[in-house]
Structure formats: C-alpha cells, structure tokens
C-alpha cells in the first residue's frame, strides 16, 4: 500500500497499473488531476493466506484547506507479488485543530506550521 501511495505522490501511473490486478485494472490511468498528497495513515490491515486488506486515510491539500480520502482496499497475492483488487472509498474535508499534528506531515503542530 505504501508503495502505491508513493506512486500516486510521484505520478507513476505505470507502476500503479503494474501493481493493479489484471481483473480490475483500468486500461488507462491519468494522474494529471491528482491532488497534492501530503500524508498516508494506515488505520488497519489484515491478511488471510493470499488475500489482504488495508484501511487507510490519505491526506491532501485543497486550496488553502485539507481533504482526505479514506479507503478499505483489497489485495491478492499471486506468485509472491501483491496486487490491488479494489476499494471502497469515501472523501471528506479535514479540519485540524490548532494543537493537532499538521496534516502536511512535518510532525509539528498545525498552529506552528500550516495554519
């Protein structure tokens, strides 16, 4: 999951398609309208044999504010490699408090960083 997030950040559409299971892989993938991703939070993960799931939240910058994409992703392992199958997503606006960690990923408090 982390490598796929990094591919979204870096705009590596070919890598994303290569790690997408061929049964659900889109024919084309454009990342031109992708948001400015800033942080990945793994909320939960589970593996049973050759299937796995990852519940994550990805934070991104929207103008002067913040948004998030939350997904429960499903993966399958074939010949020793993990492939993304599909996910159930939801999006929302993130409203960090002044003393919360900054969503930019700096590790500083929001009030001392991006507020």
N, C-alpha and C positions, 0 to 999 in steps of 0.2 A: 504494500500500500504506500509506503513512504517513497519508494522509487517512482511510482505513478504520480504522486503528488509533485515530486521534484520535476517530473517531465511536464506536468501542467505549468509549473512556475517558469520553466525554461523554454516552453513552447515546442517540445519534442513530440510532435504528432506521430511520427513514425514509430517511436518507442511505445507510445500508448497503444497504437494499433497492434504492434507485435506482442504486447502483453494482454491483449483482449482475446478471449476465447473465440475461435472462428465461428461458433454457432450464434454469437450475438454481436460480433464485430461489425461496425458500420463500414460501408465501402469507402467513404472518405471521412476525414476529420479535420476541421479547421479550428484553430485556436486563436484566430485573429480578434475575436470579440471576447476573449477570456479576461476575467477580471484580474486585478493586481493582487495576487495571492500573497498573504503575509505569514500565516501560521497554520500548522496542522496539529490537531489534538486527537489522539487515538483514545476513544472513550471505552471501548471494549473490543475484544477479539476472541474468537473461538475456532477450534479445529477439531474435526472428527474424521480421521482417516485422510482421504484425499479431497475433502471439502472443508472450506473455511469461511468465516465471515469476519468483517471488520466494521465496527460502528465508529465513525469519525466525524469530526467537525473541522471544516476548513474556513479560515477567516480571510476576508478580502476587504480592500479599501474601495469605498464607493464615494466619489467626490470628496467631501470633507467628513464623511461618516464611515461606518463599517457595516459589513454584512457577513452572513455566514451561510455555508452550505453544509447540511448535515445529511449523512448517508449511511445506510446499512448495506454494505457491499457483500456480494457473494463471490467466492473464488473456488476454482477447482485446480487440482494438481494433476498434470499429465506428464509422464516421462520425466519426473523430477522438477518440473517447472510449474509455477503458479500462474494462472490466467484469470483475469477478471471476467465474471459472467454478467452480472447486472446488479443494480442497486435501487433502493427505494430512497428518494431524496426529498428534502424539504429545505426551504430557504427562509431567511428572515433578516431583520435588521438587528445589529448588535449595538447595545447601549452600555458601554463600560462605565463603571463608577470611577470617580476621581482616584480612589486608592486601589483599584483593580490593576492587575498586570496589564501593561499596554498591549493591545492586540497586534501591534507591529512586530512583536516577538523580541523586542530589545531586552526584556527582563526588568525594565524599570516600571515604576508606577505610571499609570496613564496621565496623571496630573503633571508629572515631571518630564513627559516625553511628547506625546502627540496631541495633547488637549489644546 
